[in-house]
Amino acid sequence: MIRIQLKRSSILKMALAGSETTTPDGQTFIFRSVRIAAVVALYWFVSITMVFLNNYLLDNRELDAPLFVTFYQCAVTAGLCRVMQLLSGFCPGIIDFPSVSFDLKTSREVLPLSVVFICMITFNNLCLKHVGVAFYTVGRSLTTVFNVVFSFIILKQTTSLQALMCCGIIIGGFWLGVDQEGLTGSLSWSGVFFGVLASAFVSLNAIFTKKVMPAVDGNIWRLSYYNNINASILFLPLLLIFGDLGRLVHFSLLSDLWFWTMMTLGGLFGFAIGYVTGLQIKYTSPLTHNVSGTAKACVQTVIAVVLNSSSKTLLWWTSNMLILSGSSAYTWVRGQEMKKTPPKQPQDSATEKLLDEEKKSNTAV
């Protein structure tokens, strides 16, 4: 008994001592744990708030102008990049932001990505507008599947049987969700269609991001600046063609301060999600980030159902669980495969980059 107590005491002391051990940069285990928890909580707050805020703006019955909402958010993001650059000049020790002066040649090189980016965020917002937050996870669930398809078609990268089985689970969850939503009478086929298109363009966005990164010296903030400027310009003729400007002129709340405050907040959170996503990956890992995103999507769905006082069937919830578990399993399988693969193979590194960009794109919407 004495030996057992001594052993337990030793273990306790080791555990307590372990909590005070420091890393080479002088940070304790407790400090790092609290920092990770704070970063994950910040990511959840920004991401969930952004989705609900966008849903609020897009669900405005008096203003049916989803393209204008998207355009305004792109313009705000581009403006915030300039503001952050100015602030970094005044407070270099506090704010670190790259120089983002406009260059026409660089803008042209980023243009193909900007076209894909416009399609991605437009179809994403249209999906959210038509299906709402509760069904949003299902409607936008096929990104991983398209990632596998485009990896094979464009990158000539094959996928393992285990990863394909995970994709099968996701597809099964998607169709079950569509079936169950249809039984409730609230299914929007246009919303499902836009969700599928959004998923496809999220995957294409990851591929084009990798291709244009050298044009901005591999800096994600410089890329965001050029991407949003290009998008803001490209949106202008679309606003005329699809009549969003005409509807905006006749909008009764055009001079309402609350409306513009919400619109600006939408752009602010759109800018912030890029920062907190990078922050979460930096202090955890791409795999942990994806698990966090999956858990966030689950909580987001529950919040939406509770706020709407909706009643969902067991099979409806099962469809969500299939999608979330299939996505998590796919990420884990690919992570295990990459650990076994020699890093010198170019196709594997390309796919790893594609996966990282896919995770960022998934959380940005």
C-alpha positions as CSV (number, residue, x, y, z in Angstrom):
1,M,0.0,0.0,0.0
2,I,2.8,2.4,0.9
3,R,4.5,1.7,-2.4
4,I,1.3,2.4,-4.3
5,Q,0.8,5.7,-2.4
6,L,4.4,6.7,-3.1
7,K,3.9,5.9,-6.8
8,R,0.7,7.9,-6.9
9,S,2.4,10.8,-5.1
10,S,5.2,10.7,-7.5
11,I,2.9,10.7,-10.5
12,L,1.0,13.7,-9.0
13,K,4.2,15.6,-8.5
14,M,5.3,14.8,-12.0
15,A,2.0,16.0,-13.4
16,L,2.2,19.2,-11.4
17,A,5.8,19.7,-12.4
18,G,4.8,19.0,-16.0
19,S,2.3,21.9,-15.9
20,E,5.1,24.2,-15.1
21,T,7.6,23.0,-17.6
22,T,8.5,25.5,-20.2
23,T,9.1,25.4,-23.9
24,P,12.3,26.8,-25.6
25,D,10.5,30.1,-25.9
26,G,9.8,30.2,-22.2
27,Q,6.1,29.5,-22.2
28,T,4.4,27.1,-19.7
29,F,2.0,24.3,-20.5
30,I,-0.8,26.1,-18.8
31,F,-0.1,29.3,-20.7
32,R,-0.1,27.5,-24.1
33,S,-3.3,25.6,-23.2
34,V,-5.1,28.8,-22.3
35,R,-3.9,30.5,-25.4
36,I,-5.1,27.6,-27.6
37,A,-8.5,27.6,-25.9
38,A,-8.8,31.4,-26.4
39,V,-7.9,31.1,-30.1
40,V,-10.4,28.3,-30.7
41,A,-13.1,30.2,-28.8
42,L,-12.4,33.3,-30.9
43,Y,-12.5,31.3,-34.1
44,W,-15.9,29.8,-33.1
45,F,-17.3,33.2,-32.2
46,V,-16.2,34.9,-35.4
47,S,-17.2,32.1,-37.7
48,I,-20.7,31.5,-36.2
49,T,-21.4,35.2,-35.8
50,M,-20.5,35.7,-39.5
51,V,-22.8,33.0,-40.7
52,F,-25.8,34.3,-38.7
53,L,-25.0,37.9,-39.7
54,N,-24.9,37.0,-43.4
55,N,-28.1,35.1,-43.0
56,Y,-29.7,38.2,-41.4
57,L,-28.5,40.4,-44.3
58,L,-29.5,38.0,-47.0
59,D,-32.9,37.2,-45.5
60,N,-34.0,40.8,-45.7
61,R,-37.4,40.7,-47.4
62,E,-37.3,44.4,-48.4
63,L,-34.0,44.1,-50.2
64,D,-33.4,41.1,-52.5
65,A,-29.9,42.0,-53.5
66,P,-27.5,39.2,-52.5
67,L,-24.9,40.4,-55.1
68,F,-24.8,43.8,-53.5
69,V,-24.3,42.4,-50.0
70,T,-21.4,40.3,-51.3
71,F,-19.9,43.2,-53.2
72,Y,-20.0,45.5,-50.2
73,Q,-18.3,42.9,-48.0
74,C,-15.5,42.5,-50.6
75,A,-15.1,46.3,-50.7
76,V,-14.9,46.5,-46.9
77,T,-12.3,43.7,-46.8
78,A,-10.1,45.5,-49.4
79,G,-10.4,48.7,-47.4
80,L,-9.5,47.0,-44.1
81,C,-6.4,45.7,-45.7
82,R,-5.3,49.2,-46.4
83,V,-6.2,50.4,-42.9
84,M,-4.2,47.5,-41.4
85,Q,-1.2,48.5,-43.5
86,L,-1.4,52.1,-42.2
87,L,-1.8,50.9,-38.6
88,S,1.2,48.6,-38.9
89,G,3.2,51.7,-39.9
90,F,2.1,53.6,-36.8
91,C,2.4,50.5,-34.5
92,P,5.0,48.2,-36.0
93,G,5.6,46.4,-32.7
94,I,1.9,45.6,-32.2
95,I,0.4,45.1,-35.7
96,D,2.3,43.2,-38.3
97,F,0.8,43.6,-41.8
98,P,2.5,43.5,-45.3
99,S,2.7,46.3,-47.7
100,V,-0.4,46.1,-50.1
101,S,0.2,48.8,-52.7
102,F,-1.7,48.2,-55.9
103,D,0.1,46.9,-58.9
104,L,-1.8,46.3,-62.2
105,K,0.4,43.4,-63.3
106,T,-0.1,41.6,-60.1
107,S,-3.8,42.3,-60.3
108,R,-4.0,40.7,-63.7
109,E,-2.1,37.6,-62.5
110,V,-4.6,37.2,-59.6
111,L,-7.6,37.7,-61.9
112,P,-8.4,34.0,-62.6
113,L,-8.6,33.3,-58.9
114,S,-10.8,36.4,-58.5
115,V,-13.3,35.0,-61.0
116,V,-13.5,31.7,-59.1
117,F,-13.6,33.6,-55.8
118,I,-16.6,35.6,-57.0
119,C,-18.4,32.4,-57.9
120,M,-17.5,30.8,-54.6
121,I,-18.8,33.6,-52.3
122,T,-21.8,34.4,-54.5
123,F,-23.1,30.8,-54.6
124,N,-22.3,30.4,-51.0
125,N,-24.4,33.4,-50.0
126,L,-27.2,32.3,-52.3
127,C,-27.2,28.9,-50.7
128,L,-27.4,30.5,-47.2
129,K,-30.1,32.8,-48.4
130,H,-32.3,30.0,-49.7
131,V,-31.7,27.2,-47.1
132,G,-31.0,29.1,-43.9
133,V,-28.4,28.3,-41.2
134,A,-29.9,25.0,-40.0
135,F,-29.6,23.2,-43.4
136,Y,-26.4,25.1,-44.4
137,T,-24.0,22.4,-43.2
138,V,-25.8,19.8,-45.4
139,G,-26.2,22.2,-48.4
140,R,-22.5,23.0,-48.4
141,S,-21.2,19.5,-47.5
142,L,-19.8,18.3,-50.8
143,T,-16.6,20.4,-50.9
144,T,-14.4,17.4,-49.8
145,V,-16.0,15.3,-52.6
146,F,-15.2,17.9,-55.2
147,N,-11.7,18.2,-53.8
148,V,-11.1,14.5,-54.5
149,V,-12.6,14.9,-58.0
150,F,-10.6,18.0,-59.0
151,S,-7.4,16.5,-57.4
152,F,-7.8,13.6,-59.9
153,I,-8.8,15.7,-62.9
154,I,-6.4,18.7,-62.5
155,L,-3.6,17.4,-60.2
156,K,-3.7,13.8,-61.5
157,Q,-3.7,12.7,-57.9
158,T,-5.4,9.4,-57.0
159,T,-7.3,8.8,-53.7
160,S,-7.1,5.8,-51.5
161,L,-10.0,3.5,-50.9
162,Q,-10.4,4.6,-47.3
163,A,-10.6,8.3,-48.3
164,L,-13.2,7.4,-51.0
165,M,-15.3,5.5,-48.4
166,C,-15.3,8.7,-46.3
167,C,-16.5,10.6,-49.3
168,G,-19.3,8.0,-49.7
169,I,-20.4,8.7,-46.1
170,I,-20.5,12.4,-46.9
171,I,-22.6,11.8,-50.1
172,G,-24.9,9.5,-48.2
173,G,-25.4,12.1,-45.5
174,F,-26.0,14.8,-48.1
175,W,-28.8,12.8,-49.8
176,L,-30.4,11.8,-46.5
177,G,-30.4,15.4,-45.4
178,V,-32.0,16.5,-48.7
179,D,-34.6,13.8,-48.4
180,Q,-35.4,14.6,-44.7
181,E,-35.6,18.4,-45.4
182,G,-37.9,17.6,-48.3
183,L,-40.3,15.7,-46.0
184,T,-40.6,18.7,-43.7
185,G,-41.7,20.8,-46.7
186,S,-39.0,23.4,-46.3
187,L,-36.5,22.2,-48.9
188,S,-35.3,24.7,-51.4
189,W,-34.0,23.0,-54.5
190,S,-32.4,26.3,-55.7
191,G,-30.6,26.5,-52.4
192,V,-29.3,22.9,-52.8
193,F,-28.2,23.7,-56.3
194,F,-26.3,26.8,-55.2
195,G,-24.8,24.8,-52.3
196,V,-23.4,22.2,-54.7
197,L,-22.0,24.9,-56.9
198,A,-20.5,26.7,-53.9
199,S,-18.9,23.4,-52.8
200,A,-17.3,23.0,-56.3
201,F,-16.0,26.5,-56.4
202,V,-14.5,26.2,-52.8
203,S,-12.4,23.3,-54.1
204,L,-11.5,25.2,-57.3
205,N,-10.6,28.2,-55.2
206,A,-8.0,26.1,-53.3
207,I,-6.4,25.0,-56.6
208,F,-6.3,28.5,-58.1
209,T,-5.0,30.0,-54.8
210,K,-2.0,27.6,-55.0
211,K,-1.3,28.7,-58.6
212,V,-1.4,32.4,-58.0
213,M,0.4,32.5,-54.7
214,P,3.9,33.2,-56.3
215,A,2.4,36.4,-57.8
216,V,2.0,37.8,-54.3
217,D,5.2,36.4,-52.8
218,G,3.2,33.7,-51.0
219,N,1.6,36.3,-48.7
220,I,-2.1,35.5,-47.9
221,W,-3.0,39.0,-46.9
222,R,-1.6,40.5,-50.1
223,L,-3.6,37.9,-52.0
224,S,-6.7,38.9,-50.1
225,Y,-6.2,42.5,-50.9
226,Y,-5.8,42.0,-54.7
227,N,-8.6,39.3,-54.7
228,N,-11.1,41.6,-53.1
229,I,-10.2,44.6,-55.2
230,N,-10.6,42.6,-58.4
231,A,-13.9,41.1,-57.1
232,S,-15.3,44.5,-56.2
233,I,-14.6,45.7,-59.7
234,L,-16.0,42.6,-61.4
235,F,-19.1,42.8,-59.3
236,L,-20.1,46.2,-60.7
237,P,-21.4,45.0,-64.1
238,L,-23.1,42.1,-62.4
239,L,-25.0,44.4,-60.1
240,L,-26.4,46.2,-63.2
241,I,-27.1,43.0,-65.1
242,F,-29.0,41.3,-62.3
243,G,-30.8,44.4,-61.1
244,D,-29.4,44.7,-57.6
245,L,-28.6,48.4,-58.0
246,G,-32.1,49.1,-59.1
247,R,-33.6,47.3,-56.1
248,L,-31.1,49.1,-53.9
249,V,-32.3,52.5,-55.1
250,H,-35.9,51.7,-54.1
251,F,-34.9,50.2,-50.7
252,S,-36.7,52.1,-47.9
253,L,-33.9,51.7,-45.4
254,L,-31.1,52.9,-47.7
255,S,-30.4,55.8,-45.4
256,D,-30.8,53.8,-42.2
257,L,-27.7,53.7,-40.0
258,W,-28.5,50.3,-38.5
259,F,-28.6,48.7,-42.0
260,W,-25.2,50.1,-43.0
261,T,-23.8,49.2,-39.6
262,M,-24.8,45.5,-40.1
263,M,-23.5,45.6,-43.6
264,T,-20.1,46.9,-42.4
265,L,-20.0,44.4,-39.6
266,G,-20.5,41.7,-42.2
267,G,-17.4,42.9,-44.1
268,L,-15.5,43.2,-40.8
269,F,-16.2,39.6,-39.8
270,G,-15.4,38.5,-43.4
271,F,-12.0,40.1,-42.9
272,A,-11.6,38.7,-39.4
273,I,-12.4,35.1,-40.3
274,G,-9.2,35.0,-42.5
275,Y,-7.2,36.2,-39.5
276,V,-8.6,33.8,-36.9
277,T,-8.4,30.9,-39.2
278,G,-4.7,31.4,-39.8
279,L,-4.3,32.0,-36.0
280,Q,-6.0,28.7,-35.2
281,I,-3.9,26.7,-37.6
282,K,-0.8,28.5,-36.3
283,Y,-1.4,27.6,-32.7
284,T,-2.8,24.1,-33.2
285,S,-2.5,22.3,-36.6
286,P,-4.4,21.9,-39.9
287,L,-6.0,18.7,-38.6
288,T,-7.0,20.2,-35.3
289,H,-8.4,23.2,-37.1
290,N,-10.5,21.0,-39.3
291,V,-11.8,19.1,-36.2
292,S,-12.6,22.4,-34.6
293,G,-14.4,23.5,-37.7
294,T,-16.5,20.3,-37.7
295,A,-17.5,20.8,-34.1
296,K,-18.3,24.4,-34.8
297,A,-20.6,23.4,-37.6
298,C,-22.4,21.0,-35.3
299,V,-22.9,23.7,-32.7
300,Q,-23.9,26.2,-35.3
301,T,-26.6,23.8,-36.6
302,V,-28.0,23.2,-33.1
303,I,-28.1,27.0,-32.4
304,A,-30.0,27.6,-35.6
305,V,-32.6,24.9,-34.8
306,V,-33.1,26.2,-31.3
307,L,-33.4,29.8,-32.4
308,N,-36.0,28.9,-35.1
309,S,-37.9,26.6,-32.7
310,S,-37.7,23.9,-35.3
311,S,-38.5,20.2,-34.8
312,K,-36.2,17.9,-36.7
313,T,-36.4,14.1,-37.1
314,L,-33.8,11.6,-36.0
315,L,-32.9,10.9,-39.6
316,W,-32.4,14.7,-40.2
317,W,-29.9,14.8,-37.3
318,T,-28.3,11.5,-38.6
319,S,-27.6,13.2,-42.0
320,N,-25.7,16.0,-40.3
321,M,-23.7,13.5,-38.2
322,L,-22.8,11.4,-41.2
323,I,-21.5,14.5,-43.0
324,L,-19.5,15.8,-40.1
325,S,-18.1,12.3,-39.2
326,G,-17.3,11.6,-42.9
327,S,-15.5,14.9,-43.2
328,S,-13.5,14.4,-40.0
329,A,-12.6,10.8,-41.0
330,Y,-11.4,12.0,-44.5
331,T,-9.1,14.6,-42.9
332,W,-7.7,12.0,-40.5
333,V,-7.2,9.4,-43.3
334,R,-5.4,11.9,-45.5
335,G,-3.3,13.1,-42.6
336,Q,-2.2,9.5,-41.9
337,E,-1.4,8.9,-45.5
338,M,0.7,12.0,-45.8
339,K,2.8,11.0,-42.8
340,K,3.6,7.7,-44.6
341,T,4.5,9.4,-47.9
342,P,8.0,10.8,-48.5
343,P,7.8,14.6,-48.7
344,K,9.9,14.8,-51.9
345,Q,7.0,13.7,-54.1
346,P,5.6,16.9,-55.7
347,Q,2.1,15.6,-56.2
348,D,1.7,14.8,-52.5
349,S,2.9,18.3,-51.5
350,A,0.5,19.8,-53.9
351,T,-2.4,17.9,-52.5
352,E,-1.3,18.8,-48.9
353,K,-1.4,22.4,-49.9
354,L,-4.7,21.9,-51.5
355,L,-6.1,20.4,-48.3
356,D,-4.8,23.3,-46.2
357,E,-6.3,25.8,-48.6
358,E,-9.6,23.9,-48.6
359,K,-9.8,24.0,-44.9
360,K,-9.3,27.8,-44.9
361,S,-11.9,28.2,-47.6
362,N,-14.4,26.1,-45.7
363,T,-14.1,28.2,-42.6
364,A,-14.2,31.5,-44.5
365,V,-17.7,30.9,-45.5
